[in-house]
Amino acid sequence: SYYYDADAIREPHVTFSDKSQMKGGRGHFGRRGGTPEVGKNGGDNNLHDGRWDQAFHPLGRNKRTVWSIPLSKFRGAHFAVFPESLVRTCLLAACPEDGLVLDPFLGSGTTAIVAKKLGRRYLGIDCSEEYCALAKERIASVSVQQQKKLALDP
């Protein structure tokens, strides 16, 4: 079955001000300032009383399509270790708590590490015995305290 939890990865809304208010009116959607029309189509009458914040989800905006994620450092033998924050976002959105995560290219084990920290089960596959040993060592180093801390971090 399909699973996606948009609320788990929502971002805060931007701050609202008078400049973020857009005025309504036929033919004037999206323009700042008033409209020449009067009556039911004039000024703010067509758009949430001129307040855009009333149109937004109370838990925050949807995750953007471009993510800024800082690189992480790893001095191990694997050449392509990616940041835990990248994996965390994907797992929070795509796997329920106690769900199973499959990583067919386990490498250094970052996906399994984050899955373990978030309370997800994991299964990793890699064609390199050396990388499997590296991943196993890294996964075993995750403590219960780290699991609880990451699960509570926003």
MDTraj code that builds the backbone (N, CA, C; nanometers):
import mdtraj as md
import numpy as np

residues = "SER TYR TYR TYR ASP ALA ASP ALA ILE ARG GLU PRO HIS VAL THR PHE SER ASP LYS SER GLN MET LYS GLY GLY ARG GLY HIS PHE GLY ARG ARG GLY GLY THR PRO GLU VAL GLY LYS ASN GLY GLY ASP ASN ASN LEU HIS ASP GLY ARG TRP ASP GLN ALA PHE HIS PRO LEU GLY ARG ASN LYS ARG THR VAL TRP SER ILE PRO LEU SER LYS PHE ARG GLY ALA HIS PHE ALA VAL PHE PRO GLU SER LEU VAL ARG THR CYS LEU LEU ALA ALA CYS PRO GLU ASP GLY LEU VAL LEU ASP PRO PHE LEU GLY SER GLY THR THR ALA ILE VAL ALA LYS LYS LEU GLY ARG ARG TYR LEU GLY ILE ASP CYS SER GLU GLU TYR CYS ALA LEU ALA LYS GLU ARG ILE ALA SER VAL SER VAL GLN GLN GLN LYS LYS LEU ALA LEU ASP PRO".split()
xyz = np.array([
    [0.0823, -0.1186, 0.0000],
    [0.0000, 0.0000, 0.0000],
    [0.0870, 0.1254, 0.0000],
    [0.0268, 0.2358, -0.0323],
    [0.0964, 0.3631, -0.0444],
    [0.0943, 0.4369, 0.0889],
    [0.2058, 0.4987, 0.1259],
    [0.2137, 0.5765, 0.2491],
    [0.2892, 0.7056, 0.2213],
    [0.2327, 0.8173, 0.2632],
    [0.3022, 0.9457, 0.2554],
    [0.2514, 1.0347, 0.3674],
    [0.3411, 1.0849, 0.4501],
    [0.3050, 1.1695, 0.5632],
    [0.3615, 1.3094, 0.5417],
    [0.2846, 1.3947, 0.4760],
    [0.3299, 1.5312, 0.4481],
    [0.3487, 1.6113, 0.5761],
    [0.2670, 1.5835, 0.6769],
    [0.2771, 1.6589, 0.8024],
    [0.4106, 1.6359, 0.8727],
    [0.4699, 1.5191, 0.8557],
    [0.5959, 1.4866, 0.9233],
    [0.7131, 1.5709, 0.8741],
    [0.7009, 1.6272, 0.7538],
    [0.8131, 1.7033, 0.6980],
    [0.7752, 1.8467, 0.6622],
    [0.6651, 1.8949, 0.7158],
    [0.6250, 2.0332, 0.6858],
    [0.7300, 2.1328, 0.7335],
    [0.7332, 2.2474, 0.6684],
    [0.8249, 2.3559, 0.7031],
    [0.7437, 2.4732, 0.7559],
    [0.8045, 2.5605, 0.8348],
    [0.7303, 2.6775, 0.8839],
    [0.6918, 2.7700, 0.7688],
    [0.5784, 2.8387, 0.7864],
    [0.5393, 2.9412, 0.6892],
    [0.6323, 3.0609, 0.7019],
    [0.6370, 3.1411, 0.5973],
    [0.7112, 3.2666, 0.6057],
    [0.6298, 3.3650, 0.6880],
    [0.6926, 3.4706, 0.7348],
    [0.6239, 3.5717, 0.8147],
    [0.5277, 3.6494, 0.7272],
    [0.4126, 3.6799, 0.7821],
    [0.3133, 3.7562, 0.7079],
    [0.3215, 3.9035, 0.7449],
    [0.3031, 3.9886, 0.6481],
    [0.3014, 4.1328, 0.6709],
    [0.2020, 4.1942, 0.5737],
    [0.1885, 4.3255, 0.5790],
    [0.0995, 4.3929, 0.4846],
    [0.1448, 4.3703, 0.3410],
    [0.2763, 4.3534, 0.3212],
    [0.3278, 4.3319, 0.1865],
    [0.2898, 4.1948, 0.1320],
    [0.2593, 4.0999, 0.2213],
    [0.2219, 3.9676, 0.1728],
    [0.0725, 3.9574, 0.1455],
    [-0.0013, 4.0636, 0.1754],
    [-0.1442, 4.0634, 0.1470],
    [-0.1656, 4.1006, 0.0007],
    [-0.2442, 4.0219, -0.0669],
    [-0.2762, 4.0503, -0.2062],
    [-0.4212, 4.0956, -0.2137],
    [-0.4482, 4.1823, -0.3034],
    [-0.5829, 4.2361, -0.3164],
    [-0.6589, 4.1588, -0.4228],
    [-0.7892, 4.1436, -0.4016],
    [-0.8717, 4.0685, -0.4949],
    [-0.9320, 4.1569, -0.6015],
    [-1.0283, 4.1021, -0.6689],
    [-1.0962, 4.1775, -0.7729],
    [-1.0775, 4.1102, -0.9069],
    [-1.1813, 4.1096, -0.9872],
    [-1.1770, 4.0457, -1.1174],
    [-1.0663, 4.1073, -1.2028],
    [-0.9773, 4.0265, -1.2555],
    [-0.8697, 4.0751, -1.3408],
    [-0.7530, 4.1343, -1.2647],
    [-0.7562, 4.1253, -1.1318],
    [-0.6498, 4.1863, -1.0523],
    [-0.5867, 4.0874, -0.9563],
    [-0.6091, 3.9585, -0.9771],
    [-0.5537, 3.8588, -0.8850],
    [-0.4021, 3.8676, -0.8832],
    [-0.3462, 3.8777, -0.7653],
    [-0.2016, 3.8803, -0.7522],
    [-0.1385, 4.0178, -0.7560],
    [-0.2159, 4.1224, -0.7810],
    [-0.1585, 4.2572, -0.7831],
    [-0.1585, 4.3155, -0.6427],
    [-0.0553, 4.3886, -0.6125],
    [-0.0503, 4.4578, -0.4839],
    [-0.1251, 4.5908, -0.4975],
    [-0.1848, 4.6345, -0.3885],
    [-0.2587, 4.7600, -0.3907],
    [-0.4042, 4.7353, -0.4253],
    [-0.4802, 4.8383, -0.4240],
    [-0.6241, 4.8274, -0.4477],
    [-0.6582, 4.8046, -0.5931],
    [-0.7862, 4.7929, -0.6191],
    [-0.8334, 4.7755, -0.7558],
    [-0.9255, 4.8916, -0.7880],
    [-0.9417, 4.9210, -0.9150],
    [-1.0317, 5.0305, -0.9509],
    [-1.1789, 4.9933, -0.9337],
    [-1.2060, 4.8658, -0.9101],
    [-1.3449, 4.8228, -0.9013],
    [-1.4036, 4.8541, -0.7646],
    [-1.5347, 4.8658, -0.7614],
    [-1.6051, 4.8907, -0.6356],
    [-1.7098, 4.7827, -0.6166],
    [-1.7718, 4.7812, -0.5011],
    [-1.8763, 4.6831, -0.4753],
    [-1.8186, 4.5483, -0.4398],
    [-1.8856, 4.4415, -0.4839],
    [-1.8452, 4.3070, -0.4423],
    [-1.7081, 4.2656, -0.4946],
    [-1.6584, 4.3266, -0.6017],
    [-1.5274, 4.2909, -0.6566],
    [-1.4162, 4.3864, -0.6166],
    [-1.4440, 4.4856, -0.5375],
    [-1.3441, 4.5867, -0.5051],
    [-1.2524, 4.5477, -0.3906],
    [-1.1331, 4.6015, -0.3940],
    [-1.0387, 4.5882, -0.2836],
    [-1.0115, 4.4459, -0.2412],
    [-1.0373, 4.4181, -0.1118],
    [-1.0081, 4.2875, -0.0537],
    [-1.1267, 4.1915, -0.0572],
    [-1.2336, 4.2271, -0.1172],
    [-1.3578, 4.1516, -0.1028],
    [-1.3553, 4.0091, -0.1558],
    [-1.2674, 3.9787, -0.2482],
    [-1.2687, 3.8453, -0.3077],
    [-1.1656, 3.7492, -0.2507],
    [-1.0819, 3.7912, -0.1559],
    [-0.9698, 3.7061, -0.1196],
    [-0.9455, 3.6998, 0.0302],
    [-1.0111, 3.6100, 0.0988],
    [-0.9853, 3.5815, 0.2402],
    [-0.9707, 3.7080, 0.3237],
    [-1.0536, 3.8049, 0.3008],
    [-1.0438, 3.9328, 0.3725],
    [-0.9050, 3.9946, 0.3586],
    [-0.8362, 3.9654, 0.2488],
    [-0.7045, 4.0218, 0.2253],
    [-0.5944, 3.9574, 0.3074],
    [-0.6246, 3.8486, 0.3764],
    [-0.5245, 3.7838, 0.4623],
    [-0.4901, 3.6470, 0.4054],
    [-0.3711, 3.6356, 0.3497],
    [-0.3275, 3.5092, 0.2921],
    [-0.3041, 3.4032, 0.3983],
    [-0.2704, 3.4437, 0.5201],
    [-0.2397, 3.3453, 0.6233],
    [-0.3586, 3.2562, 0.6555],
    [-0.4797, 3.3011, 0.6246],
    [-0.5972, 3.2185, 0.6496],
    [-0.6084, 3.1036, 0.5494],
    [-0.5346, 3.1109, 0.4409],
    [-0.5424, 3.0083, 0.3368],
    [-0.4392, 2.8980, 0.3553],
    [-0.3530, 2.9081, 0.4556],
    [-0.2432, 2.8141, 0.4704],
    [-0.2705, 2.7068, 0.5747],
    [-0.2038, 2.5937, 0.5604],
    [-0.2172, 2.4816, 0.6536],
    [-0.1614, 2.5226, 0.7898],
    [-0.2321, 2.4927, 0.8982],
    [-0.1868, 2.5366, 1.0310],
    [-0.0546, 2.4729, 1.0769],
    [-0.0167, 2.3578, 1.0229],
    [0.1076, 2.2919, 1.0646],
    [0.2297, 2.3362, 0.9840],
    [0.2085, 2.4191, 0.8832],
    [0.3207, 2.4668, 0.8024],
    [0.2991, 2.4384, 0.6552],
    [0.3939, 2.4846, 0.5756],
    [0.3835, 2.4654, 0.4308],
    [0.4391, 2.3286, 0.3923],
    [0.4025, 2.2829, 0.2738],
    [0.4567, 2.1573, 0.2227],
    [0.6071, 2.1714, 0.2000],
    [0.6765, 2.0599, 0.2083],
    [0.8206, 2.0587, 0.1826],
    [0.8437, 2.1055, 0.0395],
    [0.9408, 2.1913, 0.0204],
    [0.9738, 2.2426, -0.1127],
    [1.0365, 2.1320, -0.1975],
    [1.0424, 2.1529, -0.3280],
    [1.0987, 2.0521, -0.4173],
    [1.2508, 2.0586, -0.4245],
    [1.3090, 2.1690, -0.3821],
    [1.4544, 2.1809, -0.3758],
    [1.4922, 2.1917, -0.2290],
    [1.5784, 2.1025, -0.1828],
    [1.6170, 2.0984, -0.0418],
    [1.7614, 2.1444, -0.0269],
    [1.7868, 2.2260, 0.0725],
    [1.9234, 2.2659, 0.1069],
    [1.9676, 2.1808, 0.2247],
    [2.0597, 2.0898, 0.2000],
    [2.1053, 1.9977, 0.3037],
    [2.2573, 2.0055, 0.3105],
    [2.3099, 2.0403, 0.4279],
    [2.4557, 2.0492, 0.4397],
    [2.5218, 1.9120, 0.4276],
    [2.6416, 1.9104, 0.3749],
    [2.7164, 1.7853, 0.3632],
    [2.7599, 1.7382, 0.5010],
    [2.7773, 1.6071, 0.5143],
    [2.8269, 1.5531, 0.6407],
    [2.9628, 1.4892, 0.6158],
    [3.0416, 1.4848, 0.7200],
    [3.1760, 1.4286, 0.7065],
    [3.1781, 1.2857, 0.7587],
    [3.2479, 1.1999, 0.6864],
    [3.2661, 1.0611, 0.7282],
    [3.4028, 1.0167, 0.6799],
    [3.4836, 0.9696, 0.7703],
    [3.6213, 0.9328, 0.7350],
    [3.6365, 0.7835, 0.7072],
    [3.5282, 0.7145, 0.6878],
    [3.5354, 0.5711, 0.6628],
    [3.5789, 0.5393, 0.5214],
    [3.5699, 0.4127, 0.4872],
    [3.6205, 0.3637, 0.3593],
    [3.5243, 0.3853, 0.2424],
    [3.4000, 0.4222, 0.2696],
    [3.3035, 0.4352, 0.1604],
    [3.3141, 0.5721, 0.0944],
    [3.3005, 0.5755, -0.0373],
    [3.3207, 0.6984, -0.1137],
    [3.1955, 0.7849, -0.1282],
    [3.0780, 0.7313, -0.0999],
    [2.9541, 0.8057, -0.1273],
    [2.8601, 0.8064, -0.0070],
    [2.9048, 0.8591, 0.1033],
    [2.8203, 0.8681, 0.2223],
    [2.7376, 0.9955, 0.2113],
    [2.6053, 0.9826, 0.2243],
    [2.5227, 1.1029, 0.2170],
    [2.4724, 1.1421, 0.3556],
    [2.4293, 1.2683, 0.3720],
    [2.3912, 1.3206, 0.5031],
    [2.2691, 1.2503, 0.5620],
    [2.2714, 1.2306, 0.6936],
    [2.1574, 1.1697, 0.7616],
    [2.0322, 1.2548, 0.7457],
    [2.0477, 1.3877, 0.7381],
    [1.9304, 1.4747, 0.7260],
    [1.8538, 1.4503, 0.5959],
    [1.9228, 1.4107, 0.4901],
    [1.8557, 1.3774, 0.3642],
    [1.7699, 1.2526, 0.3817],
    [1.8285, 1.1510, 0.4427],
    [1.7573, 1.0250, 0.4640],
    [1.6409, 1.0457, 0.5607],
    [1.6634, 1.1241, 0.6650],
    [1.5612, 1.1478, 0.7672],
    [1.4334, 1.2038, 0.7041],
    [1.4478, 1.3043, 0.6195],
    [1.3320, 1.3649, 0.5532],
    [1.2556, 1.2603, 0.4720],
    [1.3274, 1.1815, 0.3955],
    [1.2631, 1.0796, 0.3111],
    [1.1921, 0.9737, 0.3946],
    [1.2562, 0.9265, 0.5017],
    [1.1956, 0.8215, 0.5836],
    [1.0759, 0.8724, 0.6623],
    [1.0837, 0.9943, 0.7150],
    [0.9692, 1.0493, 0.7878],
    [0.8464, 1.0586, 0.6981],
    [0.8674, 1.0968, 0.5728],
    [0.7552, 1.1125, 0.4804],
    [0.7062, 0.9795, 0.4239],
    [0.7962, 0.8848, 0.4017],
    [0.7605, 0.7666, 0.3241],
    [0.7481, 0.6361, 0.4010],
    [0.7791, 0.6351, 0.5297],
    [0.7743, 0.5097, 0.6050],
    [0.7120, 0.5333, 0.7423],
    [0.6056, 0.4618, 0.7756],
    [0.5435, 0.4804, 0.9076],
    [0.6330, 0.4269, 1.0189],
    [0.6087, 0.4732, 1.1408],
    [0.6831, 0.4222, 1.2550],
    [0.6637, 0.2713, 1.2619],
    [0.7691, 0.1990, 1.2867],
    [0.7740, 0.0529, 1.2884],
    [0.7591, -0.0073, 1.1483],
    [0.7657, 0.0763, 1.0444],
    [0.7632, 0.0263, 0.9076],
    [0.8989, -0.0323, 0.8702],
    [0.9071, -0.0926, 0.7534],
    [1.0301, -0.1572, 0.7071],
    [1.0913, -0.0775, 0.5927],
    [1.2190, -0.0451, 0.6057],
    [1.2937, 0.0290, 0.5040],
    [1.3899, -0.0671, 0.4359],
    [1.3857, -0.0727, 0.3035],
    [1.4776, -0.1561, 0.2263],
    [1.5774, -0.0661, 0.1550],
    [1.7054, -0.0917, 0.1768],
    [1.8115, -0.0193, 0.1068],
    [1.8917, -0.1210, 0.0267],
    [1.8670, -0.1312, -0.1047],
    [1.9357, -0.2318, -0.1861],
    [2.0813, -0.1961, -0.2172],
    [2.1247, -0.0765, -0.1794],
    [2.2634, -0.0336, -0.1980],
    [2.3125, 0.0206, -0.0637],
    [2.3251, -0.0658, 0.0330],
    [2.3510, -0.0294, 0.1724],
    [2.4743, 0.0577, 0.1924],
    [2.5809, 0.0282, 0.1220],
    [2.7022, 0.1083, 0.1357],
    [2.7485, 0.1170, 0.2796],
    [2.7607, 0.2388, 0.3312],
    [2.8096, 0.2591, 0.4677],
    [2.6988, 0.2494, 0.5723],
    [2.5749, 0.2311, 0.5291],
    [2.4652, 0.2063, 0.6229],
    [2.3892, 0.3275, 0.6719],
    [2.4044, 0.4420, 0.6082],
    [2.3379, 0.5636, 0.6554],
    [2.1866, 0.5477, 0.6625],
    [2.1256, 0.4874, 0.5623],
    [1.9804, 0.4697, 0.5631],
    [1.9369, 0.3829, 0.6801],
    [2.0071, 0.2742, 0.7048],
    [1.9731, 0.1861, 0.8172],
    [1.9936, 0.2560, 0.9512],
    [2.0963, 0.3368, 0.9618],
    [2.1224, 0.4114, 1.0855],
    [2.0063, 0.5060, 1.1166],
    [1.9645, 0.5819, 1.0173],
    [1.8543, 0.6763, 1.0382],
    [1.7242, 0.6010, 1.0649],
    [1.7017, 0.4919, 0.9942],
    [1.5820, 0.4107, 1.0188],
    [1.5796, 0.3629, 1.1641],
    [1.6913, 0.3155, 1.2124],
    [1.7006, 0.2684, 1.3511],
    [1.6729, 0.3824, 1.4488],
    [1.7310, 0.4995, 1.4236],
    [1.7099, 0.6150, 1.5108],
    [1.5639, 0.6606, 1.5124],
    [1.4943, 0.6421, 1.4007],
    [1.3548, 0.6854, 1.3906],
    [1.2549, 0.5770, 1.4304],
    [1.3037, 0.4624, 1.4740],
    [1.2133, 0.3555, 1.5149],
    [1.1538, 0.2779, 1.3988],
    [1.2229, 0.2757, 1.2861],
    [1.1810, 0.1955, 1.1709],
    [1.2699, 0.0714, 1.1645],
    [1.2156, -0.0357, 1.1091],
    [1.2960, -0.1552, 1.0849],
    [1.3688, -0.1354, 0.9528],
    [1.4768, -0.2073, 0.9307],
    [1.5551, -0.1867, 0.8096],
    [1.6125, -0.3182, 0.7594],
    [1.6349, -0.3222, 0.6294],
    [1.6981, -0.4356, 0.5638],
    [1.7928, -0.3770, 0.4599],
    [1.9212, -0.4095, 0.4710],
    [2.0197, -0.3551, 0.3793],
    [2.0866, -0.4638, 0.2978],
    [2.1142, -0.4323, 0.1716],
    [2.1789, -0.5258, 0.0797],
    [2.2944, -0.4521, 0.0122],
    [2.4077, -0.5177, 0.0017],
    [2.5191, -0.4605, -0.0735],
    [2.6028, -0.5753, -0.1289],
    [2.6601, -0.5562, -0.2466],
    [2.7408, -0.6617, -0.3092],
    [2.8823, -0.6677, -0.2513],
    [2.9194, -0.5696, -0.1721],
    [3.0536, -0.5664, -0.1142],
    [3.0508, -0.6129, 0.0315],
    [3.1233, -0.7194, 0.0600],
    [3.1319, -0.7678, 0.1985],
    [3.1991, -0.6630, 0.2875],
    [3.2935, -0.5916, 0.2312],
    [3.3640, -0.4870, 0.3065],
    [3.2661, -0.3773, 0.3509],
    [3.1793, -0.3339, 0.2592],
    [3.0826, -0.2296, 0.2939],
    [2.9778, -0.2822, 0.3918],
    [2.9387, -0.4073, 0.3783],
    [2.8430, -0.4666, 0.4734],
    [2.9015, -0.4675, 0.6147],
    [3.0288, -0.5012, 0.6263],
    [3.0952, -0.5014, 0.7573],
    [3.1033, -0.3593, 0.8137],
    [3.1349, -0.2632, 0.7279],
    [3.1406, -0.1230, 0.7689],
    [3.0037, -0.0758, 0.8175],
    [2.8995, -0.1077, 0.7406],
    [2.7635, -0.0675, 0.7774],
    [2.7211, -0.1318, 0.9087],
    [2.7500, -0.2593, 0.9242],
    [2.7126, -0.3308, 1.0470],
    [2.7755, -0.2640, 1.1693],
    [2.9007, -0.2260, 1.1565],
    [2.9716, -0.1589, 1.2664],
    [2.9086, -0.0226, 1.2972],
    [2.8778, 0.0541, 1.1932],
    [2.8172, 0.1864, 1.2132],
    [2.6773, 0.1749, 1.2734],
    [2.5973, 0.0791, 1.2264],
    [2.4609, 0.0612, 1.2771],
    [2.4640, 0.0212, 1.4242],
    [2.5564, -0.0668, 1.4607],
    [2.5675, -0.1128, 1.5998],
    [2.6058, 0.0001, 1.6947],
    [2.6695, 0.1039, 1.6425],
    [2.7136, 0.2148, 1.7280],
    [2.6002, 0.3099, 1.7668],
    [2.4821, 0.2940, 1.7071],
    [2.3680, 0.3806, 1.7392],
    [2.3101, 0.3384, 1.8735],
    [2.3077, 0.4312, 1.9668],
    [2.2589, 0.4004, 2.1016],
    [2.1106, 0.4332, 2.1158],
    [2.0505, 0.3858, 2.2228],
    [1.9097, 0.4143, 2.2519],
    [1.8900, 0.5643, 2.2711],
    [1.9865, 0.6325, 2.3336],
    [1.9760, 0.7766, 2.3538],
    [1.9712, 0.8499, 2.2196],
    [2.0516, 0.8055, 2.1235],
    [2.0498, 0.8670, 1.9911],
    [1.9167, 0.8419, 1.9223],
    [1.8609, 0.7236, 1.9410],
    [1.7319, 0.6928, 1.8806],
    [1.6265, 0.7902, 1.9311],
    [1.6199, 0.8097, 2.0613],
    [1.5191, 0.8978, 2.1196],
    [1.5434, 1.0430, 2.0805],
    [1.6689, 1.0865, 2.0791],
    [1.7006, 1.2253, 2.0468],
    [1.6598, 1.2594, 1.9042],
    [1.6965, 1.1764, 1.8069],
    [1.6643, 1.2055, 1.6679],
    [1.5148, 1.2027, 1.6445],
    [1.4452, 1.1109, 1.7082],
    [1.3012, 1.1012, 1.6893],
    [1.2302, 1.2264, 1.7391],
    [1.2872, 1.2958, 1.8374],
    [1.2248, 1.4158, 1.8920],
    [1.2681, 1.5430, 1.8217],
    [1.3786, 1.5400, 1.7490],
    [1.4265, 1.6596, 1.6790],
    [1.3283, 1.6996, 1.5704],
    [1.3093, 1.8311, 1.5497],
    [1.2183, 1.8752, 1.4418],
    [1.2806, 1.8549, 1.3058],
])
top = md.Topology()
chain = top.add_chain()
for i, resn in enumerate(residues, 1):
    res = top.add_residue(resn, chain, resSeq=i)
    for name in ("N", "CA", "C"):
        top.add_atom(name, md.element.get_by_symbol(name[0]), res)
traj = md.Trajectory(xyz[None], top)
